[in-house]
Amino acid sequence: ARMTSDMKAELLTAVCLLVVSNVGSERGPAHLKYLQNIGTKTSSDTQATAVADLLRRLIPDNANSFALRVDSSLSDNGLDTFEISSANGVVTVKGTTGVATAWGVHHYLKYWCNAHISWSGDQLNLPNPLPTIDGTVTVSSPHRYRYYQNVCTSSYSFVWWDWKRWEREIDWMALNGINLPLAFTGQEEIWRRVYLSFNFSQSDLDSFFTGPAFLAWNRMGNIQGWGGPLPAHWYTDQLHLQHLILKRMRSLGMIPVLPAFAGHVPLSVRQLYPNVSVTTLKWNRFTRPYCCTLLLDPTELLFKEIGSRFISEMMKEFGTDHVYSADLFMEMLPKSKETSYLSSTSYGLFNAMLGADPSAIWLMQGWIFHLHQDFWQKPQMEAVLTSVPLGHMLVLDLFAEVDPQWQRTESFFGQPFIWCMLHNYGGNLGMYGAVDNMAKGAIEAMAKKFKYCWYGIDS
């Protein structure tokens, strides 16, 4: 039996909340205005054209059977909405953004045509003629933002991708309603320019950057030099690829998250700037010269200068959507439990972002609180989280289906957060998972009064 329109809409909402990755945006306190002001700057016509191009790639024989329109006035509360109807052999899909429109097309393909679009393969043998729809189907996301990706996936998977594979992934994101993806490709060329401007040498960078497969852990300050140096062509090739990625994401109405400076610097900082304060970090069992990275103290003026110049250089090269990702102490212990140190460190990182972009939003992984819980007690977590003005930080509760941190932190002490599920590690899939927690955990987090929770999928 075919589902009714209402049943289909309800099922889609359930799937998106628990599987795809949704970020909520109920109207709330004034501090949420910073996030509510973050949105696409791409024209409706450009977004509609981008969705039409997507369909020509996905279903070339049927693409002309769809009439597409992007119209932000479909929603009066800023939440993505799509409408589907059909007449005279044409399926009309309207959406508030390109992402919402692509999401609506996927909804029709999935529930009317029994199509399947996934990482592992597609089933796109569509009925001829395409099924008709009685009346109009309307679906609204209850959440303004839908987040996707894990910083480690940059090395697990993305590092090997060419544009064709990235194009396919961005299509998948749009079809599943994702509008807040990470966009980390090409950052090493920006780092190279910035560090050279601070008198570091290319030789310093060759011993600092890891090889491509390990850059995720280099960026988080875990290791240096392992598998390096980077080939000379890597910098320019990845920069070009990032331009393609960002252009496509933005054309569909997505809000790409760019990287920011977290304080990890080449070892030669001690010779170049002998008076600045640095801390030696240790991760896992790596030994020198690959271990023992240096963290520049975020209270140092040099930290703000490097961090702000990096954001400025990146904005000049790529533009910005004002959301930046950076992580302190990722799977490593800070040098002190003193709340004053942790607070000043966290604020110093954010202040460097503000130095170049007054509208900056800091996206931070809450994974640090999952590990070393004997260190990260409530006072220490509160010091990190509340040093940034409420609403200027967005926390990823990265393993919430197993070990939710929002419960330990009083909903991250008022900072907006994303309830994430870490559904695989580097593409290693298995027939297991905390299905009961996935079914109820996010709903419980959202149900807490005056707490602002969103949803994410980490791959």
Secondary structure, 3 states (H helix, E strand, C coil): CCCCHHHHHHHHHHHHHHHHCCECCCCCCHHHHHHHCCCCCCCHHHHHHHHHHHHHHHCCCCHHHEEEEECHHHCCCCCCEEEEEEECCEEEEEECCHHHHHHHHHHHHHHCCCCEECCCCEECCCCCCCCCCCCCEEEECCCCECEECCCCHHHHCHHHCCHHHHHHHHHHHHHCCCCEEECCCCHHHHHHHHHHHCCCCHHHHHCCCCCHHHHHHHHCCCCCCCCCCCCHHHHHHHHHHHHHHHHHHHHCCCCCEEECCCCEECCCHHHHCCCCCEEECCCCCCCCCCCCCEEECCCCHHHHHHHHHHHHHHHHHHCCCCEEECCCCCCCCCCCCCHHHHHHHHHHHHHHHHCCCCCCEEEEECHHHHCCCCCCCHHHHHHHHHCCCCCCEEEEECCCCCCCCCCCCHHHHCCCEEEEEECCECCECCCCCCHHHHHHHHHHHHHCCCCCEEEEEEC
